[in-house]
Amino acid sequence: MQPGSDRFHTGWRWPTLVGLGAALVLMPVGQPSRELRIPMPVAWYGSSKPVVVFGSGTLTMPNSTSRAITYDPDLAPIGAAMTATIIPTSEGSRAQLTVLGLLPNRSYAVAAYNNRCGPTAGASGVRFQNHPDPAATPSAPSINPRYANPDNEIWLDVRTDASGAGTGATTVPFVLTDRVPGSIVVHDQTHTPENAAQAGNLGARIACLTLSRR
């Protein structure tokens, strides 16, 4: 995924009402865009409803109350602001990250993670995946392209302008219900590699924004 790009997914249609029970199903259209990627299964939404996820904060050094933390002030300066939203849409979920006050004219690799931000960079756990990689651990993140790809994760690479402001956005072909990401993490890499040989290699975690359901 190129920095700041807006990936639009068309391989899946929004759930369709079926039968008297009004069950919702995802219907596949055409062939998967990448053979290595796991297919999206039929999704049944009983009592679980799609949720909105939101986070906003100003970067501070790690502490017990901050919702936005920098682990590397040289690359993610104290006082920089981050705001993120993940909203269900007719195509799946629309995710967006806006930053202010990061380094000017620089690209950052960004992804959603399972846990909330914490005092150490590893507190956010592993990258959020719609279908979790069973082999992934905090010390050995997912590198399997069947799971580490922009259709199964939430990538929000961002490119800043001369003032250090920028926005990254993507649309993913799934909605958030019971499981939601706990944070958005900014990395020192300039983009999230999409090829199989480098899948999941985002570099050091330099900043984190905690997310909450809305």
C-alpha angles and dihedrals in degrees: 000000000000118000114277092001122150109223114203115199120207103167095095134048125218115267115286125215110250126189130333094306091064091227114177121229135178111230119205119231122201126328125327112264093230124034093211095058121097114248118250107251126219107282120212117195109199112159091340113102128193111263137207118236122203140176136173135168151128118258117256134164112276114292139146098261108037118106092198120050135181120210093180114035091185091065099024106033123213108259096034112133130225131188125180135180134182112192130178114243139172089271098048117272131346113213125189136177124192121190133189127188102019120131112302122252094006134127123223131194109231133183141165118255135200102241138048120262117275144179092284130047092243094057091091090068121208129342115283112255127184087217105029120226104240091210096055120108133169089258094043110035121199114285097163107114089213086072105015098071137107093257094057100034134043112249119185106173110178136200118204126215128224091288095050094255125129147146131221122191140173141168117224125195097240139065129228117242123141095358120053134167116262098209150004113235127201117210134200092240114098095227142007108257113232101188118101095242092061102028111148096011103129100146129229121349108244104169140013137199120198117227130209136188115258 
